[in-house]
Amino acid sequence: MARTLPHRVHNLMLAAERRLKIHEYVRKHGASSVAQLAEWLQVAPNTIRRDLDILASDRKLVRSHGGAIAIEPLHPRLPYTQVSHEHAEEKARIAQTALTLLPDRGSIFLADGTTVHALAMRIDPSARFHVVTNSLKVASRLVAETGVSVELLGGRVRPELLATDFSLAADALEVLYWDIAFVGAAGLDPESGITERDATEAARQRKIMDRATRVIALCDSSKIGRC
């Protein structure tokens, strides 16, 4: 006669399998919302929240508002030169529109994304505001071809981004503020807001956003709804 597993043991196995799937999903996508995971696994949102809390306590992922972020994404970031050619026309239109949001004076932050770089390439040579950035490409273009003053945040250069990780700029980030921060994002989700590929990226993004009076995300349509 076949013997069945006790109900409690069976439930524990189901929970462990579900958490394994959640962990793999978040690693694959870089981040996910509670709503996305609940719909995918056909379970209650509260069940997903408990699973995410357990996975976070096991250091498998990092909890975020409305979801979770991968500590180590499954797929590495594509090289800057490759990403810059994707959705190029759309990025150009976004950058052209963003030009109308630039201040006449004051300080702005320009992040290291390809759409933000497209904006930097269109800044008028007569511009006179102050720019803080961690992007080598943004800094070199603005210093060489415009009248803006430029402050480059120091740190290790990340070759896939052609930008610093501003790991040597901790003191500067305690005292610097900007009127507007133009940032990129791995995703833009109605529930989770601006999302990044992993916890480290999210922490860097948060530092920038916390110093800004206004944050503007420059994202092409491929990022919308991605968490």
PEZI-V479673 format. One line per field, one symbol per residue. phi: phi as a letter, one per 40 degrees, with the letter a starting at -180 (. if undefined). psi: psi as a letter, one per 20 degrees, with the letter a starting at -180 (. if undefined). A space follows every 10 residues. Layout:
# PEZI-V479673
phi=???
psi=???
This chain:
# PEZI-V479673
phi=.cbccddccc cccccccccc ccdccccccg aacdcccccc cfbcdccccc ccccccccgc abcbcgiabc cbccbcccdd ccccccfccc ccccccccdc ccccbhbbbb cccccccccd cbccdcdbcb bbabcccccc ccccbbcccb bbcciccccc bfaccfcbbd ccccbcbbcb bcbcacabbd ccgcbbcacc ccccccdccc cbcbbbcbbc ccccgcb
psi=pqpqqqgggg hhgggggghg ggghghggih rqrggghggg ilrqhhgggg ghgghhhjkh rpqrojbqqq goqhpqpqqg hghhipkggg hggghhhhhi iqqhrapqpo ajrhhhhhgh iipqhiqjrp pprjphgggh ghghjrjqqp ppprappohi ilrqjkijkg ghihiqqqgp poqaqhroph gibpqrhrhg ghggghgghh iqhppopopr hiipip.
